[in-house]
């Protein structure tokens, strides 16, 4: 048996979920048990609010229990309601209003019988039901219900085999069948820890396999670890108990000495610097681009568009030079226009024209614009890296 609990303050929304007709068997009466008198969601929610008004200081007024049996195991409706009432006794809700309903929408997929229980956190005398450490206490309650009702004992997987996946990602995988980045990380970490390496060796192996590693530190001491793959990042603890920083050592056999902290942090810094250098090398510079190309590279897709006159200073220089020659100037008297990252001031020589000076100004503007664009790209890359490190 598996029991989960969530708490909230909206009885109407919870009741609508419990009585959802799409989660019931078609053509049959809903499998519902309750100690209240209402027959609709609105009437039942008003009954719940009656008890909530007895103690307005309670904010989370509703408790929602989700109960599942082992695959292939089933109990009759009377036994199901007996299990529900025993659960409410063990959690302190025996004097509270409650409603339970069995759902059948997922039974054909997993062959698991499950039902939901909604109950008030305020009893009919206005007392608040103490729920301290309720999620921890539920583990013991599950075992007690299994013994008392002869249910199949739930097999708890070892911590090294436990893997955590949010409900949203699980449903997305069921719907699409794609392999999640989380699953790829599980496989890569398991592969690279098979021979119980040291922490520095593991970091190097993962880096060479395309996995980024970041350490969380407090006062020069490493306290946590996170991983990044294909642009998706997650802390180790959210992958599972065995993938947190202590879990890697306890469950996967990764050796670690606190004296390695400085070496690990230095290794992390060097890897980040190497990633930055590799990224800069992959991004084409403005001077390396084909001036006749119709489209810019993807790396500049988010930069401000530069006018066509500023993008092509080279043809403009040639045009001005040809015009100067046709006006009878000597080639060595043609104004010299320099189009580089850092431009030099252009002076008007003897015989220069206004067009040449205007072209020089446009060329200098283009050079300044390119410098501004490069600074923006560098700042954006730095900002993305800092956000990831956080």
VEXDREN-2710 file (C-alpha; in Angstrom, 1 decimal):
% VEXDREN-2710
k/r/px/py/pz
1/UNK/0.0/0.0/0.0
2/UNK/1.1/3.5/-0.8
3/UNK/-0.5/6.7/0.8
4/UNK/0.3/10.3/-0.2
5/UNK/-1.2/13.4/1.4
6/UNK/-1.6/17.0/0.3
7/UNK/-3.2/19.9/2.1
8/UNK/-5.2/22.9/0.9
9/UNK/-8.0/25.3/1.6
10/UNK/-10.6/24.7/-1.2
11/UNK/-13.1/22.0/-0.4
12/UNK/-15.1/22.7/-3.6
13/UNK/-12.2/22.0/-5.9
14/UNK/-11.2/18.9/-4.0
15/UNK/-14.8/17.5/-4.1
16/UNK/-15.2/18.2/-7.8
17/UNK/-12.0/16.2/-8.4
18/UNK/-13.2/13.3/-6.2
19/UNK/-16.6/13.1/-8.0
20/UNK/-15.3/13.7/-11.5
21/UNK/-17.4/11.5/-13.7
22/UNK/-14.5/10.9/-16.1
23/UNK/-12.7/9.0/-13.3
24/UNK/-15.7/6.7/-12.6
25/UNK/-16.8/3.6/-14.3
26/UNK/-19.2/4.4/-17.2
27/UNK/-22.8/3.4/-16.5
28/UNK/-22.3/2.7/-12.8
29/UNK/-22.9/4.6/-9.7
30/UNK/-19.8/6.4/-8.3
31/UNK/-17.9/4.3/-5.7
32/UNK/-18.3/6.9/-3.0
33/UNK/-18.5/6.7/0.9
34/UNK/-19.1/9.7/3.2
35/UNK/-20.4/10.6/6.6
36/UNK/-22.1/13.8/5.3
37/UNK/-25.6/14.5/4.0
38/UNK/-25.0/16.5/0.8
39/UNK/-25.3/14.9/-2.6
40/UNK/-23.7/17.5/-4.9
41/UNK/-20.2/19.1/-4.8
42/UNK/-21.7/22.4/-3.8
43/UNK/-23.7/21.0/-0.9
44/UNK/-20.8/18.9/0.4
45/UNK/-18.4/21.9/0.2
46/UNK/-20.9/24.0/2.3
47/UNK/-20.9/21.2/5.0
48/UNK/-17.1/21.3/5.1
49/UNK/-17.1/25.1/5.5
50/UNK/-19.5/24.8/8.4
51/UNK/-16.8/23.0/10.4
52/UNK/-14.0/25.3/9.1
53/UNK/-15.9/28.3/10.4
54/UNK/-15.6/26.8/13.9
55/UNK/-11.9/27.5/13.9
56/UNK/-11.1/30.4/11.4
57/UNK/-7.5/30.4/12.5
58/UNK/-6.8/27.2/10.5
59/UNK/-5.6/28.1/7.0
60/UNK/-5.0/24.7/5.4
61/UNK/-8.5/23.4/6.1
62/UNK/-8.5/20.3/3.9
63/UNK/-6.4/17.1/3.8
64/UNK/-6.4/15.0/0.6
65/UNK/-5.2/11.4/0.9
66/UNK/-4.4/9.3/-2.2
67/UNK/-4.3/5.5/-1.4
68/UNK/-3.1/2.8/-3.8
69/UNK/-2.8/-1.0/-3.4
70/UNK/-0.1/-3.2/-4.9
71/UNK/-0.4/-4.0/-8.6
72/UNK/-3.0/-6.7/-9.2
73/UNK/-4.4/-6.5/-5.6
74/UNK/-8.1/-5.6/-5.1
75/UNK/-10.4/-5.2/-2.1
76/UNK/-14.2/-5.1/-2.0
77/UNK/-16.0/-1.8/-1.4
78/UNK/-16.8/-2.6/2.3
79/UNK/-13.1/-3.4/2.9
80/UNK/-12.0/-0.3/1.1
81/UNK/-14.2/1.9/3.3
82/UNK/-13.0/0.1/6.4
83/UNK/-9.4/0.8/5.4
84/UNK/-10.3/4.4/4.9
85/UNK/-11.9/4.8/8.3
86/UNK/-8.9/3.2/10.0
87/UNK/-6.6/5.6/8.2
88/UNK/-8.6/8.5/9.5
89/UNK/-8.4/7.1/13.0
90/UNK/-4.6/6.8/12.8
91/UNK/-4.2/10.3/11.5
92/UNK/-6.5/11.9/14.0
93/UNK/-9.4/12.6/11.6
94/UNK/-11.9/10.2/13.1
95/UNK/-14.2/13.0/14.3
96/UNK/-14.0/15.0/11.0
97/UNK/-16.2/15.1/8.0
98/UNK/-14.8/13.0/5.1
99/UNK/-15.6/11.8/1.6
100/UNK/-13.9/9.0/-0.3
101/UNK/-14.2/8.0/-3.9
102/UNK/-12.5/5.2/-6.0
103/UNK/-11.1/6.2/-9.4
104/UNK/-10.9/3.9/-12.4
105/UNK/-9.3/6.1/-15.1
106/UNK/-5.8/4.6/-14.7
107/UNK/-6.7/1.1/-13.6
108/UNK/-6.3/-0.3/-17.1
109/UNK/-2.7/1.0/-17.4
110/UNK/-1.2/-0.1/-14.2
111/UNK/-3.7/-2.6/-12.8
112/UNK/-3.7/-0.7/-9.5
113/UNK/-6.7/-0.1/-7.4
114/UNK/-6.7/3.4/-5.9
115/UNK/-9.0/5.8/-4.2
116/UNK/-9.0/9.3/-2.8
117/UNK/-10.1/10.7/0.6
118/UNK/-11.0/14.3/1.3
119/UNK/-11.3/15.2/5.0
120/UNK/-11.5/18.4/7.1
121/UNK/-8.6/19.4/9.3
122/UNK/-11.1/20.8/11.8
123/UNK/-13.3/18.4/13.6
124/UNK/-16.9/19.1/14.6
125/UNK/-15.9/20.5/17.9
126/UNK/-13.7/23.2/16.2
127/UNK/-10.4/21.5/17.2
128/UNK/-7.5/21.5/14.7
129/UNK/-6.1/18.1/13.8
130/UNK/-2.4/18.0/14.5
131/UNK/-0.5/17.0/11.4
132/UNK/3.1/17.4/12.5
133/UNK/5.5/15.1/10.6
134/UNK/2.4/13.5/8.9
135/UNK/4.3/12.5/5.8
136/UNK/6.8/10.6/7.9
137/UNK/4.1/9.0/10.0
138/UNK/2.3/7.7/6.9
139/UNK/5.1/5.2/6.3
140/UNK/4.4/3.5/9.6
141/UNK/0.6/3.8/9.0
142/UNK/1.0/2.0/5.6
143/UNK/2.7/-0.9/7.3
144/UNK/0.1/-1.1/10.1
145/UNK/-2.8/-1.2/7.6
146/UNK/-1.0/-3.9/5.6
147/UNK/-0.8/-6.0/8.7
148/UNK/-4.3/-5.4/10.0
149/UNK/-6.1/-6.0/6.7
150/UNK/-3.8/-8.7/5.3
151/UNK/-2.7/-6.5/2.3
152/UNK/0.3/-7.3/0.1
153/UNK/3.4/-5.8/1.7
154/UNK/4.9/-3.0/-0.4
155/UNK/8.5/-3.7/-1.5
156/UNK/10.6/-0.6/-0.8
157/UNK/13.5/-0.3/-3.2
158/UNK/16.9/0.4/-1.8
159/UNK/17.9/4.0/-1.8
160/UNK/20.5/3.5/-4.5
161/UNK/17.7/2.3/-6.9
162/UNK/15.2/5.1/-6.0
163/UNK/14.8/7.7/-8.7
164/UNK/12.6/10.8/-8.5
165/UNK/10.6/12.1/-11.4
166/UNK/7.9/14.9/-11.2
167/UNK/4.4/14.0/-12.1
168/UNK/4.4/16.4/-15.1
169/UNK/7.5/14.8/-16.6
170/UNK/6.1/11.4/-16.0
171/UNK/2.9/12.2/-17.8
172/UNK/4.8/13.8/-20.6
173/UNK/6.9/10.7/-21.1
174/UNK/3.8/8.5/-21.1
175/UNK/2.2/10.7/-23.7
176/UNK/5.2/11.1/-26.0
177/UNK/7.5/8.2/-25.2
178/UNK/10.6/10.4/-25.5
179/UNK/13.7/9.8/-23.4
180/UNK/13.9/12.5/-20.8
181/UNK/17.2/14.3/-19.9
182/UNK/16.7/13.1/-16.4
183/UNK/16.8/9.5/-17.6
184/UNK/20.0/10.1/-19.6
185/UNK/21.6/11.6/-16.5
186/UNK/20.7/8.5/-14.5
187/UNK/22.3/6.2/-17.0
188/UNK/25.5/8.3/-17.4
189/UNK/26.1/8.7/-13.7
190/UNK/25.4/4.9/-13.1
191/UNK/27.9/4.1/-15.9
192/UNK/30.7/6.3/-14.6
193/UNK/30.3/5.2/-11.0
194/UNK/30.4/1.5/-11.7
195/UNK/34.0/1.2/-10.5
196/UNK/33.6/3.5/-7.5
197/UNK/35.9/6.3/-8.7
198/UNK/37.0/9.4/-6.8
199/UNK/34.9/12.5/-7.0
200/UNK/37.5/14.3/-9.2
201/UNK/37.6/11.3/-11.6
202/UNK/33.8/11.3/-11.7
203/UNK/33.6/15.0/-12.6
204/UNK/36.2/14.6/-15.3
205/UNK/34.4/11.5/-16.8
206/UNK/31.0/13.3/-16.8
207/UNK/32.5/16.4/-18.4
208/UNK/34.0/14.3/-21.2
209/UNK/30.6/12.7/-21.7
210/UNK/28.9/16.0/-22.1
211/UNK/27.5/16.4/-18.6
212/UNK/28.2/19.7/-16.8
213/UNK/28.8/19.5/-13.0
214/UNK/28.5/22.3/-10.5
215/UNK/29.2/22.3/-6.8
216/UNK/27.3/24.2/-4.1
217/UNK/29.6/25.5/-1.4
218/UNK/29.4/27.1/1.9
219/UNK/32.4/28.8/3.4
220/UNK/34.8/27.0/1.1
221/UNK/33.2/23.6/1.9
222/UNK/31.3/21.7/-0.7
223/UNK/27.7/20.9/0.4
224/UNK/25.9/19.9/-2.8
225/UNK/26.1/19.0/-6.4
226/UNK/24.0/19.6/-9.6
227/UNK/24.2/18.3/-13.1
228/UNK/23.5/19.8/-16.6
229/UNK/22.8/17.9/-19.8
230/UNK/21.5/19.3/-23.1
231/UNK/20.6/22.6/-21.5
232/UNK/18.6/20.9/-18.7
233/UNK/19.9/21.3/-15.2
234/UNK/18.9/19.6/-11.9
235/UNK/20.3/19.2/-8.4
236/UNK/21.5/15.8/-7.5
237/UNK/19.0/15.3/-4.7
238/UNK/16.1/15.8/-7.2
239/UNK/17.4/13.0/-9.3
240/UNK/17.2/10.6/-6.4
241/UNK/18.8/9.9/-3.0
242/UNK/21.8/8.2/-4.6
243/UNK/22.6/11.3/-6.8
244/UNK/23.0/13.9/-4.1
245/UNK/26.5/14.8/-3.0
246/UNK/26.3/12.6/0.2
247/UNK/24.4/9.9/-1.8
248/UNK/27.1/9.5/-4.4
249/UNK/29.4/8.6/-1.6
250/UNK/27.0/6.5/0.5
251/UNK/25.1/4.6/-2.2
252/UNK/27.3/4.7/-5.3
253/UNK/30.7/4.3/-3.7
254/UNK/32.3/7.5/-4.9
255/UNK/35.3/8.2/-2.7
256/UNK/35.7/11.7/-1.4
257/UNK/38.1/13.5/1.0
258/UNK/37.2/16.9/2.3
259/UNK/40.7/18.0/1.6
260/UNK/39.8/17.7/-2.1
261/UNK/37.4/20.7/-1.9
262/UNK/39.9/23.2/-3.2
263/UNK/40.9/20.9/-6.0
264/UNK/37.3/20.2/-7.0
265/UNK/36.4/23.9/-7.0
266/UNK/39.5/24.7/-9.0
267/UNK/38.6/21.9/-11.5
268/UNK/35.1/23.3/-11.8
269/UNK/36.5/26.8/-12.5
270/UNK/38.8/25.5/-15.2
271/UNK/36.0/23.6/-16.8
272/UNK/33.8/26.7/-16.9
273/UNK/36.6/28.7/-18.4
274/UNK/37.2/26.0/-21.0
275/UNK/33.5/25.9/-21.9
276/UNK/33.5/29.7/-22.4
277/UNK/36.6/29.5/-24.6
278/UNK/35.1/26.7/-26.7
279/UNK/31.9/28.7/-27.1
280/UNK/33.8/31.9/-28.2
281/UNK/35.8/29.8/-30.7
282/UNK/32.6/28.4/-32.2
283/UNK/31.1/31.8/-32.7
284/UNK/32.3/33.4/-36.0
285/UNK/33.8/36.9/-35.8
286/UNK/32.5/39.8/-37.9
287/UNK/35.7/40.0/-39.9
288/UNK/35.4/36.2/-40.8
289/UNK/32.0/36.5/-42.3
290/UNK/31.3/36.5/-46.0
291/UNK/30.2/40.1/-47.0
292/UNK/28.0/38.7/-49.7
293/UNK/26.1/36.3/-47.4
294/UNK/22.4/37.0/-47.2
295/UNK/21.9/35.8/-43.6
296/UNK/23.8/36.2/-40.3
297/UNK/24.9/33.4/-38.1
298/UNK/22.6/32.1/-35.4
299/UNK/24.7/33.5/-32.6
300/UNK/23.8/37.1/-33.7
301/UNK/20.1/36.4/-34.1
302/UNK/19.3/38.3/-30.9
303/UNK/21.5/41.4/-31.7
304/UNK/20.1/44.7/-33.1
305/UNK/20.0/44.7/-36.9
306/UNK/22.6/46.9/-38.5
307/UNK/21.7/48.9/-41.6
308/UNK/22.9/47.7/-45.0
309/UNK/25.1/50.8/-45.4
310/UNK/27.0/50.0/-42.3
311/UNK/27.3/46.2/-43.0
312/UNK/29.2/46.7/-46.3
313/UNK/31.9/49.3/-45.9
314/UNK/34.3/47.6/-48.3
315/UNK/32.2/48.1/-51.5
316/UNK/31.5/51.7/-50.3
317/UNK/35.3/52.3/-50.1
318/UNK/35.8/51.0/-53.7
319/UNK/32.9/53.2/-55.0
320/UNK/34.4/56.3/-53.4
321/UNK/37.9/55.5/-54.8
322/UNK/36.5/55.0/-58.3
323/UNK/34.6/58.3/-58.1
324/UNK/37.8/60.1/-56.9
325/UNK/39.8/58.7/-59.9
326/UNK/37.1/59.7/-62.4
327/UNK/37.3/63.3/-61.0
328/UNK/40.9/63.4/-62.0
329/UNK/42.6/62.7/-58.7
330/UNK/45.7/60.6/-58.5
331/UNK/45.3/57.2/-56.8
332/UNK/47.8/58.1/-54.1
333/UNK/45.6/61.2/-53.2
334/UNK/42.4/59.1/-52.6
335/UNK/41.3/59.4/-49.0
336/UNK/42.4/56.3/-47.1
337/UNK/39.5/54.6/-45.3
338/UNK/40.3/52.0/-42.6
339/UNK/37.6/49.5/-41.6
340/UNK/38.9/47.6/-38.5
341/UNK/37.9/47.0/-34.9
342/UNK/39.7/50.1/-33.8
343/UNK/39.7/52.9/-36.4
344/UNK/42.1/55.8/-36.8
345/UNK/40.9/59.4/-37.4
346/UNK/40.5/60.2/-41.0
347/UNK/41.8/63.6/-42.2
348/UNK/40.9/65.4/-45.3
349/UNK/43.9/65.5/-47.7
350/UNK/44.4/67.8/-50.6
351/UNK/41.8/67.2/-53.3
352/UNK/39.5/65.2/-50.9
353/UNK/35.8/65.3/-51.5
354/UNK/32.8/65.6/-49.1
355/UNK/31.7/62.1/-50.3
356/UNK/34.9/60.6/-49.1
357/UNK/34.6/62.1/-45.6
358/UNK/31.0/61.0/-45.4
359/UNK/32.1/57.4/-46.3
360/UNK/34.8/57.6/-43.6
361/UNK/32.2/58.6/-41.0
362/UNK/29.9/55.7/-42.0
363/UNK/32.8/53.3/-41.8
364/UNK/33.7/54.5/-38.3
365/UNK/30.1/54.2/-37.3
366/UNK/30.0/50.6/-38.6
367/UNK/33.1/49.7/-36.7
368/UNK/31.7/51.2/-33.5
369/UNK/28.4/49.4/-34.0
370/UNK/30.2/46.1/-34.4
371/UNK/32.2/46.7/-31.2
372/UNK/28.9/47.5/-29.3
373/UNK/27.4/44.2/-30.7
374/UNK/30.3/42.2/-29.6
375/UNK/30.2/43.7/-26.1
376/UNK/26.4/42.9/-25.9
377/UNK/27.0/39.3/-27.0
378/UNK/29.8/38.9/-24.4
379/UNK/27.6/40.3/-21.6
380/UNK/24.7/38.0/-22.6
381/UNK/26.9/35.0/-22.5
382/UNK/28.3/36.0/-19.2
383/UNK/24.8/36.6/-17.8
384/UNK/23.6/33.1/-19.0
385/UNK/26.6/31.5/-17.4
386/UNK/26.1/33.3/-14.1
387/UNK/22.4/32.3/-14.0
388/UNK/23.3/28.7/-14.6
389/UNK/25.9/28.7/-11.8
390/UNK/23.3/30.0/-9.4
END
